[in-house]
Amino acid sequence: MKKKTLYIDMDGVVADFGAAITGHPMTNIAPYDEEPDLIPDIFKDLPAVNGAIESIQILASTPVFEVFILTTAPWNNPNSWTHKRLWVEEKFGELLTKKVIISHRKDLLKGDFLIDDRTANGAGEFEGFHIHFGWDYINKKWNSFPDWNSVMNYLIGIQIEEYYSIDELKIKYDRYLKAYEIETWEGSKYLDELHGLANITFEEFIQRANASDEFRWQHIYSEVQ
């Protein structure tokens, strides 16, 4: 199976640039008040976006996705290019070695998915699916994927579909139902709860597989090897 190419923007998606400039003393000084990405060393010690590091570690460790960091660095702050590369190494070690791409034309990259909080620098024209992440500061609203939890729910669903055919999923569904046969549990104080588990529809089973630790694809994947 060919891996799906997944590009992940850095600032605002993985590294919290907004938190770094909030209250920064140099944001009151020209030209940094208009262009905070020119502040010296601003990209060196950025805090991580909540859930980003753990999520990317999972995605980059799966056989489904080929993960790259695709970021734009300010042309007039060349030190930021090095700081971004070192930041990725510090947070991810060898997991993303030689997988950092710096470009002002993200639409020129070939791939399946791009996680980006903006449409600038070609992100809006990316040929694959744009996972529009986070908060839209211009229109003052949440984008389609407000946080990493929503991103992972979407991508884990793709992972399940990649690994299993409908027939294989139906076999798992039948096994699941047999595991919760009600006659085995007569007299249990959890009977009502078990009855609900044993009577979920096939569609509900797939939804649980996408979202629940009980059916997370990493665990059930080994069953069909």
C-alpha positions in Angstrom: 0.0 0.0 0.0 1.4 3.4 -1.0 1.7 5.8 1.9 -0.4 9.0 1.8 1.7 12.2 1.9 0.8 14.4 4.8 2.2 17.9 5.1 1.9 19.8 8.4 2.3 23.5 8.7 4.4 24.6 11.7 3.4 28.0 13.1 -0.1 27.9 14.5 -0.5 24.2 14.0 2.5 22.6 15.7 4.3 25.5 17.3 2.3 28.2 19.1 3.6 31.4 17.5 0.7 33.4 18.9 1.5 32.5 22.4 5.2 33.4 21.9 4.4 37.0 20.7 1.7 37.7 23.3 3.1 40.2 25.7 6.6 40.1 24.0 8.2 43.5 24.7 9.5 43.9 21.1 6.0 43.8 19.6 5.7 47.5 20.6 8.8 48.4 18.6 8.8 49.1 14.8 9.1 47.1 12.6 8.2 44.2 14.9 4.8 45.7 15.8 3.7 45.0 12.2 5.9 42.0 11.5 6.4 40.0 14.7 8.0 37.2 12.8 11.1 39.4 12.3 11.7 39.5 16.1 15.2 38.1 16.7 15.2 34.5 17.9 11.3 34.4 18.1 11.2 31.0 16.5 13.9 29.5 18.7 11.9 28.4 21.8 8.2 28.4 20.7 5.7 26.5 22.9 4.0 23.6 21.2 0.3 23.7 20.3 -1.8 21.5 22.6 -1.9 17.9 21.4 0.4 18.5 18.4 3.5 16.6 19.5 1.7 13.5 20.6 -0.5 13.4 17.5 2.3 13.9 15.0 4.3 11.2 16.8 1.4 8.8 16.2 0.9 9.8 12.6 4.6 9.7 11.7 4.9 6.2 13.3 2.1 4.6 11.3 2.5 2.8 7.9 -0.3 4.9 6.4 1.2 8.4 6.3 4.5 9.9 5.1 4.7 13.0 7.3 6.6 16.2 6.5 6.7 19.6 8.2 5.9 22.2 5.5 6.5 25.7 6.8 7.1 29.2 5.5 9.9 31.2 7.1 10.3 35.0 6.9 12.7 35.9 4.1 14.1 38.8 6.1 14.8 36.7 9.2 17.1 34.0 7.9 18.0 32.8 11.4 14.4 31.6 11.7 15.1 28.9 9.1 17.7 27.3 11.3 15.6 27.8 14.4 12.6 26.0 12.9 14.8 23.1 11.8 16.4 22.8 15.3 12.9 23.1 17.0 11.6 20.1 15.0 14.7 18.1 16.0 14.3 19.0 19.6 10.6 18.0 19.7 10.7 14.9 17.4 14.3 13.6 17.5 15.0 11.4 14.4 11.3 10.9 13.6 11.3 13.8 11.2 14.9 13.9 10.2 15.3 15.5 6.7 11.5 15.9 6.6 11.3 19.7 7.0 10.4 21.7 3.9 10.5 25.5 3.8 8.6 27.1 1.0 6.5 30.2 0.2 4.6 28.1 -2.4 2.9 25.2 -0.7 0.7 24.7 -3.7 3.8 23.4 -5.6 4.1 20.4 -3.3 2.5 17.1 -4.5 0.6 15.3 -1.8 -2.6 14.1 -0.3 -3.2 16.2 2.9 -2.0 19.6 4.2 -2.8 20.6 7.8 -2.6 24.4 7.8 -4.3 27.2 9.8 -4.2 29.6 6.8 -4.8 29.7 3.0 -1.8 32.0 2.4 1.5 31.0 0.7 -0.4 28.5 -1.6 -2.1 26.5 1.1 -5.5 27.4 -0.3 -4.5 26.1 -3.7 -2.9 22.8 -2.4 -4.0 20.0 -4.8 -4.8 17.6 -2.0 -7.2 18.0 0.9 -6.6 21.1 3.0 -7.3 20.3 6.7 -8.0 23.8 7.7 -6.8 24.0 11.3 -7.4 26.2 14.3 -8.7 29.7 14.7 -9.3 32.1 11.8 -8.0 35.4 13.1 -9.3 37.4 10.1 -12.9 36.2 10.2 -12.9 35.5 14.0 -14.2 32.0 13.8 -13.0 28.4 14.2 -11.9 26.7 11.1 -13.2 23.2 10.0 -10.7 21.4 12.3 -10.4 23.5 15.4 -7.9 21.3 17.3 -5.8 18.2 17.1 -8.5 16.0 18.5 -10.7 16.8 15.5 -7.8 16.2 13.1 -7.0 12.8 14.6 -10.6 11.7 14.5 -10.6 12.4 10.8 -7.2 10.8 10.0 -7.8 7.7 12.1 -11.0 7.1 10.1 -8.9 7.2 7.0 -6.5 4.8 8.5 -9.2 2.2 9.3 -10.6 2.5 5.7 -7.1 2.0 4.3 -6.5 -1.2 6.3 -9.8 -3.0 6.2 -12.2 -3.8 3.4 -16.0 -3.7 4.2 -16.0 -7.5 4.4 -13.2 -7.5 6.9 -14.9 -4.9 9.0 -18.2 -6.9 8.9 -16.3 -9.9 10.2 -15.0 -7.9 13.1 -18.4 -6.5 13.7 -19.8 -10.1 14.0 -17.0 -11.1 16.4 -17.8 -8.0 18.5 -21.5 -8.9 18.7 -20.7 -12.5 19.7 -18.4 -11.2 22.5 -21.4 -9.5 24.0 -24.1 -12.2 23.7 -26.7 -11.3 26.3 -27.4 -14.8 27.5 -23.8 -15.0 28.8 -24.5 -12.0 31.0 -27.9 -12.9 32.5 -28.1 -11.6 36.1 -25.3 -9.1 35.6 -25.8 -5.7 37.2 -24.4 -4.3 34.0 -27.0 -6.0 31.8 -28.5 -2.8 30.5 -25.2 -1.4 29.5 -24.1 -4.7 27.9 -27.4 -4.9 26.0 -26.6 -1.5 24.5 -23.1 -2.6 23.5 -24.4 -5.8 21.9 -27.0 -4.0 19.8 -25.0 -1.2 18.1 -25.4 -1.0 14.4 -22.6 -1.6 11.9 -22.3 2.1 11.3 -22.1 2.8 15.0 -19.4 0.1 15.3 -17.3 1.9 12.6 -17.8 5.2 14.4 -16.6 3.7 17.7 -13.6 2.2 15.8 -12.7 5.7 14.6 -12.9 7.4 18.0 -12.7 4.9 20.9 -9.6 3.5 22.5 -11.5 0.2 22.8 -11.5 -0.2 19.0 -8.6 2.0 18.0 -7.1 0.7 14.8 -3.6 0.2 16.2 -5.0 -2.5 18.5 -7.2 -4.3 16.0 -4.7 -4.1 13.2 -2.7 -7.0 14.5 -5.7 -9.3 14.3 -5.7 -9.6 10.5 -1.9 -10.1 10.1 
